[in-house]
């Protein structure tokens, strides 16, 4: 990871330089490149910490700090009033975790280890929670279509509270189940707890700074390159923000630890839908600019289909490289569709 940071260090330095000199488009792309190694360091730090706390808690830890990047970016977008970017990044992050991250993990793990098994009951519980989030997306779009009044804002806040409570109920249920027996990976002893925590904190601070730079460059990029805020939110930001999940989940699948890989990928999607989304809605109300939970039909259909295919993949408790290719193919179809729409 030190080598990765070495090669990307110029991007981090240039992002500060471009911000200082007011080169907004350059700031956007430099910030995108800077977040990738920082998210990788965050992923490796949480990977090391997971060796000390067990597989289930380790997966939760990876998912939480993997989503920290996404949360920080969307918080700055929310502050800037870019609601379309925030909503698109929420949908894009769910799609990215379920289709791209999980697909890469299953593909790499399948090629390296053949058919891999995982805790089918736990993954099914996670996808069931995701179905609740799909319901939460569909109802506002159907019941409050093109209505931006008080009722929709009130309903959005109520749904946010319900999702928030359901998330912690699901977390409580998951933690009460018997932990899957696992061995500490050989990488867990490479960094001490103290070093892992320090690097985790430092990478989080730098990601917050780079996230602000990235958001400040969105408007100039849309005006100059013709990219829509919708495309940036649903594809670009989630790919950058999910770099930690890419690193950690694929690594665990490569080491034949599919329970942890599924926990990171599916768990991250669950957190985005049931925890990050309510938090963003709560914060928007506190800022005095309420964001509703009404998503467009493109986002709803894509997320709903992604959850369904994840449910089918997890039915037999086994995965293989072909299933990984199916998920990646689905993500490619969705991605091209969002680019051309």
CORSULRA-V55031 format. One record per helix or strand of 2 or more residues. SS is the DSSP state (A for helix, B for strand). FROM is the first residue (numbers start at 0). TO is the last residue. Records with the same first field share a line. If there is no record, write none. Layout:
SS: FROM-TO ; FROM-TO
This chain:
A: 1-20 ; 23-52 ; 54-78 ; 82-112 ; 119-142 ; 149-175 ; 192-215 ; 217-224 ; 228-240 ; 242-253 ; 257-285 ; 296-312 ; 320-339
B: 115-116 ; 317-318
